Amino acid sequence: MKTDYYLGVCEEGFHRIAYTEWGTPSSSHTPLICVHGLTRNRRDFDHLANYLSEREFHLFCPDIVGRGDSDWLNNPLHYTFEQYIADCNVMISRIHTQEIDWVGTSMGGIIGMALASLPNSPIRRLILNDVGPQIQLKGLTRLMLQVGSHPYFSTIEQAILYHKQTLPDLGNLTEAQWQEISENSIYETKPGIFTLKFDPKIKTTSLKSKMAWSSVLHPHKALEGVLFDVELWEIWETVKCPVLIIRGKKSDILSMSTVDRMKRGHIHVDVIEIPDAGHAPALLDPEQHEMIYQWLKKTY
């Protein structure tokens, strides 16, 4: 495992994107990019990446701009899916490969769907962790409220309690796993004071960005997006690669009716349901890692 940076660019100039690389370029497998959720960071994939790299996969896990160890943007209006997609395309170009596989949790899955839907997409296989082309308003509202909370902590115990309260649907986690998640999610702002490892300004545009993307595809739903689910079905309809959907059984973001609709008309969609999770499964369980590994082998 090694950490490095590359440069993305937007109107205000260049920004650094941090990423972790696992495995070696000599791998015979298609390189795999793993992208985290809205307020999360690349460390969410440490265990999955370690598991797959031990099986000779070559993986890249970036921090989307404004999260983790990547730079923050001065203008919050630049936190858009268009920017995230452009930055991820730089990551793809940096790998020097014609094909990639993609694992995306929540926001990372939306980025993956958008890239996979484009003509001549390099995405060969797509794994969506509890996200699809229809995002339920109830869950989306909950996520926006969470983004609006940016507390400070003086102890790791306070951070653990916060994450247990705000991320209750990650699955049946051990105390050690909660501590690891919490430690990976905070940074020290001054001696003895910690806060969450993302720019709080992402809260001002994240929902608008989703709605704007949806409105481009569905102009007649520009206002409806304020009151109803966000829909990205026209994006999904042009995704042709094999897809694995991982769904938390208690999810308030990805409904089973959405999963069923995703399966209709698509030649290769497989589904794994995680019984003790909601949005979104933490993917810390070796059994989950093995299921992902077996699917990648099956669809090679």
C-alpha positions as a printed Julia matrix, in Angstrom:
300×3 Matrix{Float64}:
   0.0     0.0     0.0
   1.24    3.49   -0.81
  -0.33    6.96   -0.75
   0.23    9.57   -3.44
  -1.43   12.61   -5.0
  -2.42   13.8    -8.45
  -3.79   17.12   -9.71
  -7.36   17.92  -10.63
  -8.41   21.29  -12.0
 -11.43   23.58  -11.84
 -12.13   27.28  -12.39
 -10.24   28.33   -9.26
  -7.09   26.42  -10.24
  -5.48   23.08   -9.47
  -6.25   20.91   -6.45
  -4.58   17.81   -5.07
  -6.39   14.47   -4.97
  -5.03   11.97   -2.45
  -5.24    8.27   -3.26
  -4.03    4.94   -1.95
  -2.63    2.32   -4.31
  -2.77   -1.37   -3.44
  -1.09   -4.23   -5.27
   1.22   -3.92   -8.25
   0.89   -2.96  -11.93
   2.01   -6.47  -12.88
  -1.39   -7.85  -11.87
  -3.18   -9.85  -14.57
  -6.53   -8.48  -13.35
  -8.23   -5.33  -14.6
  -7.27   -2.38  -12.33
  -9.97   -1.54   -9.81
 -10.97    1.94   -8.6
 -12.9     2.27   -5.32
 -14.76    5.52   -4.59
 -16.38    6.4    -1.27
 -19.67    7.99   -0.23
 -20.68   11.62    0.23
 -18.85   12.48    3.47
 -16.53    9.48    3.65
 -12.98    8.91    2.4
 -10.69    6.35    0.79
  -9.9     4.58    4.08
 -13.36    2.96    3.94
 -11.87    0.54    1.4
  -8.72   -0.43    3.32
  -9.95   -3.92    4.2
 -11.52   -4.71    0.83
  -8.44   -3.4    -1.0
  -6.11   -5.4     1.22
  -8.17   -8.56    0.65
  -8.22   -8.16   -3.13
  -4.59   -7.06   -3.42
  -3.59  -10.28   -1.63
  -5.37  -12.02   -4.52
  -3.27  -10.12   -7.07
  -5.62   -7.23   -7.82
  -4.29   -3.73   -8.43
  -6.48   -1.11   -6.73
  -6.72    2.68   -6.45
  -8.79    4.41   -3.75
  -9.03    8.22   -4.14
 -10.34   10.85   -1.76
 -12.85   12.92   -3.7
 -11.99   16.64   -3.52
 -13.16   18.14   -0.24
 -12.8    14.85    1.63
 -10.08   12.92    3.41
  -6.58   14.13    2.57
  -7.54   15.81   -0.71
  -7.63   19.6    -1.01
 -10.7    21.64   -0.18
 -12.11   24.04   -2.76
 -12.5    27.75   -2.02
 -15.82   28.07   -3.82
 -18.45   25.56   -2.65
 -20.25   25.9    -5.99
 -17.42   23.85   -7.49
 -18.4    20.78   -5.44
 -20.4    19.13   -8.22
 -20.69   15.68   -9.75
 -19.27   17.11  -12.95
 -16.1    18.04  -11.02
 -15.9    14.66   -9.3
 -16.3    12.86  -12.62
 -13.57   14.99  -14.22
 -11.19   14.3   -11.32
 -11.87   10.57  -11.49
 -11.17   10.61  -15.21
  -7.7    11.96  -14.39
  -7.26    8.96  -12.07
  -8.26    6.61  -14.9
  -5.83    8.28  -17.29
  -3.06    8.04  -14.71
  -3.4     4.26  -14.52
  -2.49    3.88  -18.22
  -5.03    1.16  -18.97
  -7.75    0.62  -21.53
 -10.17   -0.94  -19.03
 -10.98   -0.56  -15.35
 -13.38   -2.04  -12.82
 -15.23    0.24  -10.41
 -16.53   -0.1    -6.85
 -18.62    2.84   -5.68
 -20.41    3.41   -2.39
 -23.36    5.81   -2.59
 -21.9     8.95   -4.24
 -19.01    6.87   -5.59
 -21.54    4.59   -7.26
 -23.28    7.53   -8.93
 -19.93    8.69  -10.3
 -19.28    5.15  -11.55
 -22.71    4.91  -13.21
 -22.19    8.24  -14.94
 -18.79    7.17  -16.28
 -20.03    3.73  -17.31
 -22.94    5.26  -19.22
 -20.74    7.29  -21.56
 -19.73    6.15  -25.06
 -16.4     4.29  -25.17
 -16.34    4.05  -21.37
 -13.3     2.21  -19.98
 -15.4     0.76  -17.15
 -15.53   -2.99  -17.71
 -17.44   -4.0   -14.56
 -19.36   -1.91  -12.05
 -20.05   -2.67   -8.38
 -22.65   -0.39   -6.77
 -22.74   -0.35   -2.98
 -26.29    0.61   -1.97
 -27.04    3.09   -4.7
 -28.92    3.05   -7.98
 -30.57    5.34  -10.5
 -33.41    6.23   -8.13
 -32.46    7.77   -4.79
 -35.24    7.83   -2.22
 -36.05   11.29   -0.87
 -36.31   10.06    2.72
 -32.76    8.75    2.74
 -31.41   11.69    0.76
 -32.92   14.13    3.25
 -31.33   12.2     6.11
 -27.92   12.36    4.42
 -28.22   16.11    3.89
 -29.03   16.61    7.57
 -25.95   14.59    8.49
 -23.75   16.67    6.22
 -25.05   19.75    8.01
 -23.6    18.45   11.28
 -19.88   19.16   11.73
 -19.08   18.64   15.42
 -15.81   18.84   17.32
 -14.44   16.12   19.6
 -11.89   16.12   22.39
 -11.67   12.32   22.67
 -11.89    9.34   20.32
 -14.75    8.04   22.48
 -16.82   11.09   21.55
 -16.09   10.49   17.87
 -17.06    6.82   18.17
 -20.38    7.73   19.8
 -21.07   10.27   17.06
 -20.43    7.77   14.3
 -22.56    5.12   15.97
 -25.42    7.61   16.11
 -25.08    8.98   12.57
 -24.01    5.8    10.75
 -26.16    3.14   12.46
 -26.75    1.16    9.26
 -23.17    0.23    8.36
 -23.81   -3.28    9.64
 -23.12   -5.37   12.71
 -19.73   -3.87   13.56
 -17.35   -4.64   16.41
 -16.06   -2.0    18.81
 -12.67   -2.22   17.1
 -14.29   -1.53   13.72
 -16.19    1.48   15.08
 -12.95    2.84   16.48
 -11.16    2.35   13.16
 -13.95    4.07   11.22
 -13.93    6.97   13.67
 -10.15    7.37   13.66
 -10.15    7.39    9.85
 -12.94    9.99    9.77
 -11.42   12.78   11.89
  -8.38   15.03   11.96
  -6.83   17.31   14.57
  -7.6    21.01   14.01
  -5.58   22.12   17.03
  -3.99   20.23   19.93
  -6.59   17.96   21.48
  -9.48   19.09   19.24
 -10.74   16.95   16.35
 -13.42   17.3    13.69
 -14.73   15.42   10.67
 -12.42   14.91    7.71
 -14.44   16.68    5.04
 -15.15   20.26    4.03
 -18.46   21.33    5.64
 -19.11   23.49    2.57
 -19.97   20.4     0.53
 -23.38   20.55    2.24
 -24.32   23.7     0.31
 -24.19   22.13   -3.12
 -24.36   18.34   -2.85
 -28.15   18.15   -3.14
 -28.23   20.89   -5.77
 -25.63   18.98   -7.78
 -27.71   15.8    -7.73
 -30.81   17.76   -8.74
 -28.95   19.63  -11.48
 -27.66   16.38  -12.97
 -31.17   14.92  -12.86
 -32.68   18.05  -14.36
 -30.33   17.91  -17.34
 -31.7    14.47  -18.1
 -35.3    15.28  -17.16
 -35.99   19.01  -17.77
 -39.68   18.54  -16.98
 -38.7    17.3   -13.5
 -36.58   20.28  -12.53
 -38.98   21.27   -9.77
 -40.13   17.76   -8.99
 -36.63   16.92   -7.79
 -37.2    19.19   -4.82
 -40.1    17.1    -3.59
 -39.58   13.62   -4.94
 -36.88   11.02   -5.44
 -33.86   11.9    -7.57
 -33.95    9.83  -10.74
 -31.04    8.92  -13.01
 -32.73    6.27  -15.12
 -31.53    7.65  -18.45
 -27.97    7.25  -17.21
 -28.66    3.68  -16.09
 -30.24    2.72  -19.41
 -26.95    3.3   -21.22
 -24.83    1.27  -18.77
 -23.97   -1.95  -20.62
 -21.22   -3.53  -18.5
 -21.82   -6.3   -15.92
 -23.08   -4.84  -12.64
 -23.07   -6.15   -9.08
 -25.53   -4.4    -6.77
 -24.82   -4.63   -3.04
 -27.88   -3.58   -1.05
 -28.34   -3.12    2.66
 -31.61   -4.82    3.5
 -32.66   -1.84    5.66
 -31.61    0.78    3.1
 -33.58    4.02    2.84
 -31.62    5.02   -0.29
 -31.93    1.96   -2.57
 -35.31    0.23   -2.57
 -35.94   -3.32   -3.77
 -38.36   -1.96   -6.37
 -35.48    0.09   -7.79
 -33.25   -3.0    -7.8
 -35.94   -5.01   -9.59
 -36.31   -2.3   -12.22
 -32.53   -2.17  -12.66
 -32.51   -5.89  -13.4
 -35.18   -5.58  -16.07
 -33.71   -4.86  -19.48
 -30.08   -5.23  -18.39
 -28.28   -8.34  -19.58
 -26.03   -8.84  -16.54
 -27.04   -7.61  -13.08
 -26.33   -9.61   -9.94
 -27.53   -8.66   -6.45
 -26.12   -9.28   -2.98
 -28.24   -8.24   -0.01
 -26.58   -7.57    3.36
 -29.18   -8.48    6.01
 -27.87   -6.48    8.99
 -27.11   -3.25    7.1
 -28.92   -0.26    5.66
 -27.21    2.6     3.86
 -24.54    1.72    3.26
 -22.84   -1.59    4.08
 -19.36   -0.87    5.46
 -17.77   -3.73    3.46
 -15.56   -4.68    6.4
 -16.63   -8.33    6.58
 -14.31  -10.9     4.93
 -17.41  -12.79    3.76
 -18.47   -9.69    1.82
 -14.95   -9.38    0.41
 -15.09  -12.98   -0.76
 -18.47  -12.47   -2.45
 -17.07   -9.49   -4.34
 -13.96  -11.48   -5.25
 -16.0   -14.41   -6.52
 -18.18  -12.11   -8.62
 -15.1   -10.53  -10.17
 -13.74  -13.99  -10.96
 -17.07  -15.11  -12.43
 -17.37  -12.11  -14.72
 -13.72  -11.96  -15.77
